Amino acid sequence: MTSIQAKTITCPHCGHHTHIELDASNGDQNYYDECTNCCQELHLVTHLDEVKDKLTVVVDADDEQYY
């Protein structure tokens, strides 16, 4: 797998599609970014499955609470 992956994500706030580039060379990541349309924060979690050679991205709003 190449270390840079291009993905299209959807903002959970406004539904706008955004193109992002992810660096898969660092393994699993957890970070925040902003939507280019509504400027709300996005919480991005990436998981690199090295066995299946697959990068998974989960996008959620920063204000979601888990109980």
N, C-alpha and C positions, 0 to 999 in steps of 0.2 A: 504494500500500500504506500502511495506517496504521502509525504508528511503534510502537505497542504491539500485540504479538501474544500471544494466549493459546495455550499448548500443553500437552499432557499427555505426560509422559515416564515411563519405567519405570526404577526403580533397578536397576543391574546387580548389586547386592549381595543385595537381598532380594526384588526383583520388585514392590515397592509402586509404584502409580501416583501421581504427584504432578503437580499443576497448577502451572505457572509462567507468568509474564508476561515477555516478552522485549522489549527496546527495540531496534527495528530502525533507529532513526535514526542510530546510530553505526557502521553497517556491520558488518564481520566482528568477532567477539568471541571471546575465549578466557578462561574463568573457572571458578572452583570454587564449589560450593554444597554444602549438606548435605541428605541424605535426611531427610524429616520423620518417617519411621518408624524407621529403624535408626541414624540419625545418622552414617552413613559419608559420606565426601566423594565428590561427583560431579564429574567433569570435563566441562564443557559447552563445545562449540565451535559457534558459529553462523556461518553464511555467508549473506550477502544477495546474491542474484543480481538485480541491478537490471534486466537485460535481460528476464528472464522474470518479474520482480516476485514472487520466491519466496524465503522464508526457510527455510533448512535447519538443523536442530539435530542434533548428534551428541553422544550421552551415553556416557561410559565411566567405568570405575573409575579412581581416582587411582593405583592401584598397578600398572597395566598397563605393561609395558615394551616398547619398540619397538627392534628390532635392525636 
